[in-house]
Amino acid sequence: MKCAIMQPTYNPWIGYFDLMGSIDVFVYLDDVQLVRRSWQVRNRIKTSQGELFLSIPLKKTSRREEVKIKDAYIDDSQPWRQKHLKAINLNYKKAPYYEEVFPFVKNLIEVPFDKLTDFNINFIEKVKDKIGIRTQTIRSYDLKVDGKKDEKLSNICKKLGCDTYISPQGSAEYLEKEKPGGLIVKNGINLFYHNYIHPAYRQVYGEFLPYMGVIDLLFNEGFDNALKIIRSGRKEPIHYLVFRKNFLQDNENENSKL
C-alpha cells in the first residue's frame, strides 16, 4: 500500500493533488509545528501584473514558535475573506469557467472554520472530491503517532500498514541527511520521490505562469478537465537511491565549488 504525508496547505498547487491522487492513503500532517509565512497560510493567484499572494492572518499567541498547525486559529477580526474573494473575482472574472467556479470557491473561503487546519483540509477535500480524486485521507493527529521528521513519517507508515512511501522532493533535505533513505528505509519501507513536471494550460493574462494555487486551473479549465490536466504532469516516482545520485549529489557537488 502506498501513502504520502503532507501538511494541509491553503489553495495548494496542482502537484499536491497529483501526489494525493497517485497513492492509496494521504495523511494531513497537522500535529507538527506551524511555520509562519509558509504554504499553510498563503498561496498564489495569477493577475495581469503577475503572481499575487493571498494570506490568511492568524491570531497571535504568546509562544508562536511552538504552535502546531492543528492549534492555529484564524484571525477573523481582519477582513481577509472579503479581500481574497475580491481579488479572485477581479482577476478571474474573464476566465472561461468563472460562472461555475466562483460560487464554489466563494463557499470554500466563506466557510466559518476558526481553526486553520479545519479550513485548509475542508478546502482540499472539497476540491479533491469535485475533480474526482478518491484517495482515502486521514489527519496525523488522529493517528496519535510520536516522533520527529523521518521518525514520525516512518511511524505513521507503520501504523497505517504502508509498505511504500511517496515523498515530496522537498523533504529529501532531511530524509537523506544522515543516511540514504533515512529512517523510512531503515524501517523496511520503500521510499520513492514524487516526480512531477508542471503541465501548461490556458490562462488569462498572457504567458503561462506555473505553480499557482489550484483554483487557477479550475477557473481556466473547469472541473471536468482538471484531473486529466493534473495527471498529465505525472512521471514515474524516483527511487531514493536514484534521486540521491542524480539530484542530491549534483547539488552537493555544486555547493562544494562555492
Backbone as CSV, one residue per row, in Angstrom:
resi,resn,N_x,N_y,N_z,CA_x,CA_y,CA_z,C_x,C_y,C_z
1,MET,0.842,-1.195,0.000,0.000,0.000,0.000,0.878,1.246,0.000
2,LYS,0.539,2.196,-0.849,1.310,3.429,-0.973,0.664,4.548,-0.149
3,CYS,1.505,5.361,0.478,0.969,6.513,1.200,1.867,7.725,0.985
4,ALA,1.318,8.882,1.261,2.045,10.153,1.219,1.591,10.975,2.410
5,ILE,2.462,11.851,2.882,2.186,12.650,4.074,2.605,14.086,3.793
6,MET,1.651,15.022,3.922,1.965,16.435,3.692,1.142,17.322,4.621
7,GLN,1.671,18.491,4.914,0.933,19.458,5.709,-0.242,20.003,4.889
8,PRO,-1.360,20.281,5.549,-2.516,20.849,4.825,-2.263,22.308,4.485
9,THR,-2.210,22.618,3.193,-1.886,23.973,2.764,-3.110,24.691,2.189
10,TYR,-2.972,25.993,2.072,-4.062,26.823,1.554,-3.985,26.862,0.036
11,ASN,-5.091,26.484,-0.624,-5.172,26.557,-2.086,-3.923,25.946,-2.726
12,PRO,-3.644,24.647,-2.479,-2.375,24.050,-2.924,-2.199,24.084,-4.438
13,TRP,-0.950,23.988,-4.872,-0.655,23.901,-6.295,-1.090,22.526,-6.808
14,ILE,-1.127,22.361,-8.130,-1.718,21.147,-8.695,-0.866,19.908,-8.444
15,GLY,0.441,20.070,-8.223,1.279,18.914,-7.904,0.873,18.250,-6.601
16,TYR,0.347,19.024,-5.664,-0.150,18.499,-4.390,-1.268,17.495,-4.660
17,PHE,-2.161,17.848,-5.585,-3.292,16.984,-5.890,-2.864,15.766,-6.706
18,ASP,-1.813,15.920,-7.518,-1.321,14.754,-8.238,-0.730,13.741,-7.275
19,LEU,0.057,14.195,-6.309,0.604,13.295,-5.298,-0.522,12.595,-4.552
20,MET,-1.505,13.356,-4.148,-2.652,12.792,-3.438,-3.357,11.723,-4.267
21,GLY,-3.488,11.962,-5.567,-4.209,11.036,-6.421,-3.408,9.841,-6.878
22,SER,-2.108,9.806,-6.537,-1.250,8.722,-7.014,-1.019,7.627,-5.988
23,ILE,-1.609,7.770,-4.799,-1.353,6.800,-3.733,-2.673,6.294,-3.137
24,ASP,-2.569,5.403,-2.152,-3.765,4.795,-1.552,-4.275,5.564,-0.341
25,VAL,-3.340,6.073,0.476,-3.713,6.815,1.687,-2.889,8.094,1.751
26,PHE,-3.572,9.203,1.995,-2.914,10.502,2.112,-3.127,11.019,3.527
27,VAL,-2.027,11.375,4.188,-2.099,11.848,5.573,-1.829,13.346,5.638
28,TYR,-2.768,14.075,6.247,-2.555,15.504,6.505,-1.705,15.622,7.772
29,LEU,-0.502,16.119,7.628,0.411,16.243,8.757,0.091,17.520,9.527
30,ASP,-0.835,17.406,10.467,-1.339,18.609,11.143,-0.911,18.736,12.599
31,ASP,-0.145,17.770,13.113,0.293,17.868,14.505,1.788,18.144,14.593
32,VAL,2.259,18.993,13.698,3.650,19.454,13.712,3.648,20.981,13.777
33,GLN,4.817,21.544,14.031,4.936,22.991,14.207,4.520,23.753,12.953
34,LEU,3.785,24.812,13.167,3.396,25.704,12.087,4.532,26.670,11.787
35,VAL,4.887,26.770,10.524,5.900,27.728,10.094,5.190,28.961,9.549
36,ARG,5.448,30.099,10.147,4.798,31.338,9.714,5.220,31.702,8.292
37,ARG,4.315,32.306,7.557,4.540,32.703,6.171,4.867,31.496,5.285
38,SER,4.310,30.349,5.650,4.511,29.134,4.871,3.306,28.909,3.971
39,TRP,3.332,27.808,3.205,2.213,27.475,2.326,0.955,27.127,3.117
40,GLN,1.080,26.906,4.409,-0.118,26.637,5.205,-1.017,27.866,5.321
41,VAL,-0.440,29.049,5.194,-1.222,30.267,5.389,-1.305,31.166,4.151
42,ARG,-0.648,30.776,3.053,-0.716,31.643,1.876,-0.448,30.859,0.597
43,ASN,-0.960,31.379,-0.500,-0.655,30.832,-1.815,-0.952,31.877,-2.878
44,ARG,-0.749,31.488,-4.159,-0.725,32.476,-5.232,-1.890,32.335,-6.208
45,ILE,-2.314,33.471,-6.733,-3.207,33.508,-7.881,-2.507,34.338,-8.963
46,LYS,-2.994,34.219,-10.195,-2.401,34.982,-11.290,-3.205,36.246,-11.552
47,THR,-2.493,37.334,-11.772,-3.125,38.607,-12.101,-2.496,39.148,-13.389
48,SER,-3.000,40.257,-13.889,-2.436,40.874,-15.087,-1.026,41.407,-14.840
49,GLN,-0.664,41.534,-13.550,0.666,42.029,-13.179,1.599,40.905,-12.736
50,GLY,1.129,39.670,-12.835,1.932,38.535,-12.374,1.275,37.855,-11.186
51,GLU,2.068,37.187,-10.364,1.503,36.454,-9.236,1.157,37.385,-8.076
52,LEU,0.132,36.972,-7.334,-0.301,37.712,-6.152,-0.505,36.718,-5.020
53,PHE,0.140,36.970,-3.872,-0.030,36.113,-2.712,-1.276,36.514,-1.932
54,LEU,-2.083,35.524,-1.580,-3.219,35.710,-0.683,-2.879,35.008,0.622
55,SER,-2.934,35.739,1.736,-2.512,35.196,3.027,-3.643,35.178,4.044
56,ILE,-3.654,34.150,4.872,-4.638,34.026,5.947,-4.006,34.526,7.244
57,PRO,-4.567,35.541,7.882,-3.994,36.022,9.150,-4.341,35.073,10.297
58,LEU,-3.412,34.938,11.223,-3.630,34.066,12.373,-3.614,34.871,13.664
59,LYS,-4.342,34.380,14.653,-4.327,35.025,15.957,-2.959,34.849,16.597
60,LYS,-2.485,35.886,17.244,-1.176,35.837,17.886,-1.243,35.057,19.193
61,THR,-0.166,34.346,19.466,-0.063,33.613,20.730,1.222,34.038,21.419
62,SER,1.306,33.745,22.703,2.488,34.148,23.464,3.711,33.330,23.085
63,ARG,3.488,32.124,22.553,4.608,31.255,22.189,4.406,30.782,20.751
64,ARG,4.521,31.708,19.827,4.210,31.443,18.423,5.074,30.338,17.838
65,GLU,6.325,30.228,18.298,7.234,29.255,17.705,6.854,27.813,18.060
66,GLU,5.935,27.628,19.010,5.570,26.286,19.434,4.165,25.878,18.978
67,VAL,3.489,26.730,18.236,2.122,26.439,17.815,2.122,25.357,16.728
68,LYS,1.318,24.343,16.945,1.165,23.310,15.937,0.062,23.712,14.957
69,ILE,0.131,23.166,13.762,-0.851,23.522,12.737,-2.272,23.324,13.254
70,LYS,-2.522,22.221,13.932,-3.867,21.906,14.413,-4.368,22.881,15.473
71,ASP,-3.456,23.633,16.080,-3.830,24.552,17.153,-3.822,26.020,16.731
72,ALA,-3.582,26.283,15.457,-3.531,27.661,14.974,-4.940,28.168,14.667
73,TYR,-5.263,29.357,15.153,-6.588,29.940,14.954,-6.528,31.095,13.957
74,ILE,-7.514,31.135,13.085,-7.628,32.202,12.092,-8.081,33.491,12.773
75,ASP,-7.504,34.598,12.354,-7.874,35.905,12.910,-8.938,36.552,12.022
76,ASP,-10.194,36.348,12.377,-11.284,36.916,11.586,-11.646,38.330,12.002
77,SER,-10.828,38.925,12.860,-11.022,40.354,13.129,-10.533,41.173,11.932
78,GLN,-9.772,40.515,11.071,-9.319,41.135,9.820,-10.195,40.639,8.672
79,PRO,-10.553,41.502,7.743,-11.476,41.134,6.657,-10.787,40.390,5.510
80,TRP,-10.017,39.373,5.850,-9.220,38.685,4.828,-10.077,37.908,3.840
81,ARG,-11.202,37.363,4.323,-12.053,36.574,3.423,-12.614,37.467,2.305
82,GLN,-13.087,38.633,2.677,-13.604,39.567,1.675,-12.509,40.011,0.715
83,LYS,-11.310,40.242,1.238,-10.199,40.681,0.399,-9.798,39.591,-0.597
84,HIS,-9.766,38.347,-0.139,-9.400,37.246,-1.031,-10.439,37.089,-2.138
85,LEU,-11.707,37.136,-1.756,-12.762,36.980,-2.758,-12.771,38.144,-3.746
86,LYS,-12.498,39.334,-3.254,-12.445,40.494,-4.144,-11.309,40.334,-5.155
87,ALA,-10.152,39.883,-4.687,-9.006,39.694,-5.580,-9.266,38.578,-6.579
88,ILE,-9.872,37.491,-6.117,-10.180,36.367,-7.009,-11.211,36.778,-8.048
89,ASN,-12.235,37.475,-7.611,-13.278,37.942,-8.531,-12.703,38.880,-9.592
90,LEU,-11.879,39.808,-9.151,-11.296,40.790,-10.062,-10.413,40.132,-11.118
91,ASN,-9.635,39.147,-10.709,-8.627,38.583,-11.612,-9.092,37.376,-12.411
92,TYR,-10.237,36.810,-12.061,-10.715,35.641,-12.807,-12.094,35.839,-13.439
93,LYS,-12.643,37.031,-13.371,-13.990,37.243,-13.903,-14.063,37.062,-15.416
94,LYS,-12.913,37.121,-16.085,-12.891,36.898,-17.529,-12.432,35.490,-17.896
95,ALA,-12.196,34.646,-16.884,-11.762,33.274,-17.140,-12.921,32.458,-17.711
96,PRO,-12.639,31.456,-18.541,-13.691,30.685,-19.221,-14.707,30.028,-18.286
97,TYR,-14.275,29.604,-17.107,-15.179,28.860,-16.213,-15.529,29.645,-14.953
98,TYR,-15.454,30.947,-15.037,-15.733,31.792,-13.878,-17.113,31.520,-13.283
99,GLU,-18.135,31.440,-14.104,-19.517,31.340,-13.620,-19.753,30.101,-12.770
100,GLU,-19.126,28.974,-13.124,-19.348,27.761,-12.340,-18.357,27.611,-11.196
101,VAL,-17.179,28.209,-11.322,-16.149,28.007,-10.311,-16.231,29.023,-9.174
102,PHE,-16.571,30.274,-9.471,-16.545,31.295,-8.421,-17.486,30.970,-7.255
103,PRO,-18.739,30.531,-7.475,-19.586,30.181,-6.324,-18.983,29.067,-5.467
104,PHE,-18.318,28.116,-6.110,-17.664,27.011,-5.399,-16.536,27.542,-4.522
105,VAL,-15.693,28.394,-5.091,-14.574,28.968,-4.344,-15.078,29.897,-3.241
106,LYS,-16.120,30.638,-3.527,-16.709,31.546,-2.527,-17.161,30.763,-1.294
107,ASN,-17.785,29.622,-1.511,-18.217,28.792,-0.387,-17.035,28.270,0.416
108,LEU,-15.952,27.924,-0.273,-14.768,27.415,0.423,-14.157,28.475,1.328
109,ILE,-14.107,29.700,0.849,-13.459,30.769,1.615,-14.365,31.303,2.717
110,GLU,-15.663,31.290,2.489,-16.583,31.833,3.493,-16.943,30.844,4.595
111,VAL,-16.619,29.567,4.428,-16.977,28.586,5.456,-16.352,29.022,6.789
112,PRO,-17.138,29.113,7.864,-16.678,29.774,9.088,-15.853,28.916,10.045
113,PHE,-14.876,28.203,9.541,-13.968,27.488,10.436,-13.065,28.491,11.134
114,ASP,-12.808,28.270,12.425,-11.904,29.176,13.132,-10.500,28.599,13.253
115,LYS,-10.340,27.301,13.005,-9.017,26.687,13.034,-8.461,26.564,11.623
116,LEU,-7.192,26.906,11.480,-6.543,26.868,10.169,-6.588,25.475,9.552
117,THR,-6.295,24.448,10.344,-6.251,23.095,9.794,-7.613,22.653,9.278
118,ASP,-8.692,23.005,9.976,-10.037,22.649,9.523,-10.368,23.367,8.213
119,PHE,-9.991,24.632,8.143,-10.250,25.419,6.936,-9.506,24.841,5.732
120,ASN,-8.199,24.591,5.894,-7.398,24.097,4.786,-7.817,22.697,4.339
121,ILE,-8.079,21.822,5.298,-8.461,20.458,4.935,-9.815,20.447,4.243
122,ASN,-10.741,21.252,4.707,-12.036,21.344,4.026,-11.851,21.838,2.595
123,PHE,-11.000,22.835,2.414,-10.699,23.383,1.082,-10.181,22.270,0.171
124,ILE,-9.174,21.546,0.650,-8.552,20.492,-0.152,-9.538,19.357,-0.435
125,GLU,-10.269,18.944,0.582,-11.210,17.829,0.415,-12.305,18.155,-0.596
126,LYS,-12.812,19.380,-0.545,-13.887,19.767,-1.466,-13.367,19.788,-2.912
127,VAL,-12.152,20.318,-3.113,-11.565,20.315,-4.460,-11.289,18.884,-4.895
128,LYS,-10.697,18.103,-4.027,-10.390,16.691,-4.299,-11.626,15.937,-4.767
129,ASP,-12.714,16.066,-4.045,-13.952,15.359,-4.399,-14.544,15.887,-5.704
130,LYS,-14.475,17.198,-5.887,-15.095,17.827,-7.061,-14.414,17.404,-8.349
131,ILE,-13.088,17.228,-8.318,-12.380,16.875,-9.557,-12.215,15.371,-9.738
132,GLY,-12.616,14.581,-8.732,-12.650,13.132,-8.919,-11.518,12.330,-8.329
133,ILE,-10.815,12.848,-7.331,-9.787,12.073,-6.629,-10.454,11.329,-5.481
134,ARG,-10.240,10.021,-5.409,-10.939,9.179,-4.424,-10.028,8.627,-3.336
135,THR,-8.831,9.121,-3.232,-7.859,8.635,-2.251,-8.376,8.814,-0.824
136,GLN,-8.146,7.807,0.009,-8.501,7.900,1.424,-7.592,8.913,2.109
137,THR,-8.157,9.745,2.983,-7.357,10.737,3.703,-7.595,10.627,5.204
138,ILE,-6.573,11.020,5.967,-6.665,10.981,7.423,-5.735,12.039,7.992
139,ARG,-6.035,12.532,9.184,-5.185,13.514,9.847,-4.177,12.801,10.745
140,SER,-2.941,13.296,10.738,-1.916,12.670,11.572,-2.263,12.767,13.051
141,TYR,-2.945,13.839,13.452,-3.320,13.986,14.856,-4.202,12.829,15.315
142,ASP,-5.055,12.354,14.435,-5.952,11.246,14.788,-5.216,9.925,14.944
143,LEU,-4.015,9.834,14.389,-3.239,8.593,14.477,-2.467,8.493,15.789
144,LYS,-2.261,9.633,16.452,-1.550,9.664,17.738,-0.186,8.985,17.638
145,VAL,0.634,9.458,16.709,1.964,8.896,16.478,3.025,9.908,16.901
146,ASP,4.027,9.454,17.634,5.095,10.324,18.109,6.277,10.324,17.135
147,GLY,7.263,11.159,17.449,8.480,11.206,16.655,8.645,12.539,15.951
148,LYS,9.842,12.765,15.426,10.142,13.982,14.682,10.648,13.630,13.298
149,LYS,10.296,14.459,12.349,10.748,14.340,10.964,10.585,12.925,10.435
150,ASP,11.687,12.278,9.943,11.522,10.978,9.299,11.116,9.885,10.275
151,GLU,11.409,10.079,11.559,10.950,9.111,12.557,9.425,9.116,12.627
152,LYS,8.841,10.297,12.630,7.390,10.413,12.687,6.751,9.864,11.406
153,LEU,7.357,10.197,10.256,6.808,9.724,8.991,6.826,8.196,8.917
154,SER,7.944,7.593,9.340,8.029,6.129,9.298,7.064,5.493,10.281
155,ASN,6.849,6.122,11.433,5.892,5.587,12.414,4.460,5.659,11.883
156,ILE,4.155,6.729,11.146,2.839,6.838,10.528,2.648,5.737,9.487
157,CYS,3.660,5.535,8.661,3.580,4.481,7.638,3.346,3.116,8.275
158,LYS,4.076,2.836,9.346,3.938,1.539,10.013,2.553,1.377,10.623
159,LYS,2.037,2.436,11.219,0.712,2.351,11.835,-0.373,2.116,10.796
160,LEU,-0.208,2.685,9.608,-1.191,2.527,8.540,-0.988,1.247,7.744
161,GLY,0.152,0.589,7.937,0.448,-0.609,7.175,0.921,-0.319,5.760
162,CYS,1.493,0.853,5.551,2.004,1.224,4.217,3.402,0.647,4.020
163,ASP,3.613,0.006,2.876,4.939,-0.530,2.586,5.728,0.351,1.628
164,THR,5.077,1.377,1.066,5.738,2.286,0.136,5.355,3.724,0.468
165,TYR,6.375,4.566,0.606,6.142,5.974,0.910,6.586,6.817,-0.275
166,ILE,5.676,7.663,-0.778,5.990,8.590,-1.866,6.172,9.972,-1.249
167,SER,7.378,10.474,-1.309,7.711,11.725,-0.631,7.796,12.895,-1.594
168,PRO,7.371,14.078,-1.159,7.673,15.286,-1.938,9.184,15.450,-2.020
169,GLN,9.689,15.960,-3.116,11.133,16.095,-3.272,11.740,17.050,-2.251
170,GLY,10.955,18.019,-1.814,11.458,18.981,-0.847,11.826,18.378,0.494
171,SER,11.306,17.184,0.794,11.607,16.532,2.069,12.932,15.801,2.060
172,ALA,13.571,15.673,0.895,14.833,14.930,0.793,15.916,15.547,1.669
173,GLU,15.827,16.848,1.899,16.856,17.541,2.677,17.049,16.912,4.046
174,TYR,15.946,16.501,4.688,16.100,15.862,5.997,15.975,14.342,5.935
175,LEU,15.261,13.792,4.950,15.161,12.339,4.838,16.524,11.717,4.538
176,GLU,17.309,12.401,3.713,18.590,11.864,3.274,19.774,12.421,4.064
177,LYS,19.523,13.175,5.095,20.592,13.895,5.784,21.604,12.969,6.444
178,GLU,21.129,11.973,7.174,22.019,11.099,7.932,22.524,9.912,7.113
179,LYS,21.606,9.298,6.360,21.961,8.119,5.564,20.937,7.956,4.458
180,PRO,21.259,7.253,3.380,20.308,7.083,2.274,18.958,6.555,2.738
181,GLY,17.904,7.305,2.415,16.556,6.872,2.764,16.155,7.097,4.207
182,GLY,17.103,7.497,5.055,16.801,7.789,6.448,16.086,6.669,7.181
183,LEU,15.264,7.042,8.138,14.548,6.055,8.945,13.405,5.394,8.184
184,ILE,12.976,6.012,7.075,11.942,5.394,6.252,12.447,4.034,5.758
185,VAL,13.608,4.038,5.128,14.197,2.803,4.589,14.656,1.883,5.715
186,LYS,15.214,2.448,6.769,15.682,1.630,7.891,14.546,0.804,8.491
187,ASN,13.333,1.341,8.419,12.170,0.627,8.963,11.504,-0.283,7.936
188,GLY,12.189,-0.552,6.835,11.693,-1.523,5.872,10.624,-1.001,4.928
189,ILE,10.549,0.320,4.777,9.534,0.928,3.908,10.210,1.391,2.620
190,ASN,9.621,1.061,1.486,10.152,1.506,0.206,9.981,3.019,0.088
191,LEU,11.013,3.697,-0.374,10.967,5.156,-0.482,11.165,5.594,-1.928
192,PHE,10.210,6.390,-2.405,10.299,7.000,-3.728,9.987,8.488,-3.585
193,TYR,10.487,9.282,-4.544,10.191,10.702,-4.556,9.219,11.021,-5.695
194,HIS,8.228,11.829,-5.363,7.222,12.245,-6.337,7.911,12.949,-7.497
195,ASN,7.536,12.581,-8.698,8.177,13.106,-9.900,7.108,13.775,-10.761
196,TYR,7.116,15.085,-10.792,6.035,15.822,-11.443,6.581,16.973,-12.280
197,ILE,6.162,17.032,-13.530,6.523,18.119,-14.436,5.280,18.971,-14.662
198,HIS,5.333,20.216,-14.251,4.148,21.070,-14.290,3.628,21.224,-15.727
199,PRO,2.395,20.783,-16.006,1.847,20.956,-17.354,1.362,22.387,-17.571
200,ALA,1.402,22.814,-18.820,0.855,24.124,-19.166,-0.611,23.971,-19.538
201,TYR,-1.391,24.970,-19.219,-2.806,25.006,-19.595,-3.144,26.459,-19.913
202,ARG,-4.292,26.696,-20.490,-4.635,28.075,-20.842,-4.875,28.913,-19.586
203,GLN,-4.454,30.137,-19.637,-4.636,31.083,-18.547,-5.039,32.442,-19.119
204,VAL,-5.734,33.207,-18.306,-5.943,34.603,-18.668,-4.632,35.355,-18.423
205,TYR,-4.462,36.477,-19.093,-3.315,37.365,-18.906,-1.989,36.795,-19.434
206,GLY,-1.910,36.598,-20.715,-0.610,36.386,-21.346,0.040,35.040,-21.130
207,GLU,1.372,35.049,-21.033,2.146,33.824,-20.982,1.802,32.989,-19.753
208,PHE,1.997,31.676,-19.916,1.671,30.746,-18.834,2.574,30.959,-17.629
209,LEU,1.961,30.990,-16.455,2.676,31.159,-15.203,2.398,29.940,-14.327
210,PRO,3.398,29.088,-14.093,3.173,27.858,-13.320,3.135,28.100,-11.815
211,TYR,2.776,27.042,-11.087,2.812,26.998,-9.626,1.819,27.929,-8.936
212,MET,0.720,28.245,-9.619,-0.361,28.964,-8.960,-1.172,27.976,-8.110
213,GLY,-2.002,28.503,-7.224,-2.910,27.639,-6.475,-3.881,26.953,-7.420
214,VAL,-4.458,25.844,-6.976,-5.298,25.003,-7.835,-6.490,25.739,-8.423
215,ILE,-6.975,26.792,-7.759,-8.156,27.471,-8.297,-7.858,28.143,-9.634
216,ASP,-6.577,28.432,-9.902,-6.215,28.992,-11.201,-6.555,28.000,-12.310
217,LEU,-6.238,26.745,-12.106,-6.580,25.701,-13.071,-8.095,25.572,-13.214
218,LEU,-8.803,25.600,-12.100,-10.260,25.424,-12.137,-10.940,26.555,-12.912
219,PHE,-10.537,27.784,-12.685,-11.143,28.910,-13.392,-10.865,28.859,-14.894
220,ASN,-9.689,28.399,-15.253,-9.296,28.416,-16.657,-9.679,27.180,-17.447
221,GLU,-9.795,26.034,-16.770,-10.067,24.792,-17.488,-11.310,24.054,-16.996
222,GLY,-11.880,24.459,-15.878,-13.109,23.841,-15.393,-12.882,22.575,-14.587
223,PHE,-13.936,22.145,-13.902,-13.852,20.962,-13.048,-13.636,19.685,-13.859
224,ASP,-14.330,19.556,-14.975,-14.295,18.303,-15.743,-12.937,18.039,-16.384
225,ASN,-12.203,19.082,-16.693,-10.902,18.914,-17.350,-9.733,18.888,-16.373
226,ALA,-9.983,19.260,-15.131,-8.894,19.491,-14.179,-8.051,18.253,-13.915
227,LEU,-8.693,17.126,-13.625,-7.935,15.944,-13.228,-7.065,15.422,-14.372
228,LYS,-7.588,15.451,-15.574,-6.811,14.998,-16.727,-5.556,15.853,-16.900
229,ILE,-5.707,17.162,-16.736,-4.566,18.068,-16.864,-3.565,17.835,-15.737
230,ILE,-4.071,17.685,-14.523,-3.183,17.428,-13.381,-2.369,16.160,-13.606
231,ARG,-3.026,15.088,-14.020,-2.334,13.813,-14.219,-1.354,13.845,-15.386
232,SER,-1.529,14.757,-16.304,-0.651,14.816,-17.473,0.787,15.169,-17.094
233,GLY,0.989,15.736,-15.913,2.339,16.077,-15.477,3.035,14.983,-14.695
234,ARG,2.341,13.887,-14.455,2.888,12.814,-13.619,3.915,11.970,-14.362
235,LYS,5.053,11.763,-13.712,6.081,10.861,-14.205,6.287,9.739,-13.183
236,GLU,7.038,8.727,-13.569,7.294,7.622,-12.648,8.027,8.134,-11.412
237,PRO,7.586,7.723,-10.210,8.301,8.132,-8.995,9.768,7.716,-9.059
238,ILE,10.633,8.489,-8.418,12.071,8.246,-8.468,12.526,7.502,-7.211
239,HIS,13.159,6.342,-7.395,13.688,5.587,-6.264,14.697,6.449,-5.508
240,TYR,14.720,6.313,-4.189,15.535,7.213,-3.375,17.018,7.149,-3.721
241,LEU,17.530,5.979,-4.095,18.946,5.883,-4.452,19.237,6.616,-5.764
242,VAL,18.320,6.509,-6.708,18.461,7.225,-7.976,18.352,8.720,-7.739
243,PHE,17.400,9.112,-6.902,17.227,10.535,-6.599,18.473,11.080,-5.918
244,ARG,18.997,10.315,-4.977,20.185,10.759,-4.238,21.379,10.940,-5.178
245,LYS,21.540,10.008,-6.109,22.665,10.053,-7.037,22.526,11.181,-8.062
246,ASN,21.317,11.309,-8.634,21.132,12.237,-9.757,20.775,13.659,-9.363
247,PHE,20.256,13.824,-8.142,19.821,15.156,-7.729,20.612,15.679,-6.532
248,LEU,20.638,14.923,-5.441,21.303,15.409,-4.243,22.804,15.531,-4.434
249,GLN,23.430,14.553,-5.087,24.879,14.615,-5.273,25.264,15.758,-6.200
250,ASP,24.402,16.006,-7.204,24.659,17.147,-8.086,24.655,18.445,-7.303
251,ASN,23.684,18.561,-6.390,23.592,19.772,-5.573,24.793,19.892,-4.642
252,GLU,25.209,18.743,-4.081,26.367,18.748,-3.167,27.624,19.141,-3.917
253,ASN,27.787,18.636,-5.126,28.951,18.975,-5.929,28.992,20.451,-6.277
254,GLU,27.800,21.012,-6.599,27.731,22.429,-6.915,28.076,23.282,-5.706
255,ASN,27.556,22.853,-4.542,27.833,23.610,-3.317,29.311,23.574,-2.947
256,SER,29.979,22.438,-3.252,31.384,22.302,-2.900,32.269,23.224,-3.725
257,LYS,31.730,23.699,-4.871,32.504,24.584,-5.730,32.426,26.042,-5.282
258,LEU,31.454,26.331,-4.399,31.252,27.721,-3.971,32.312,28.178,-2.973
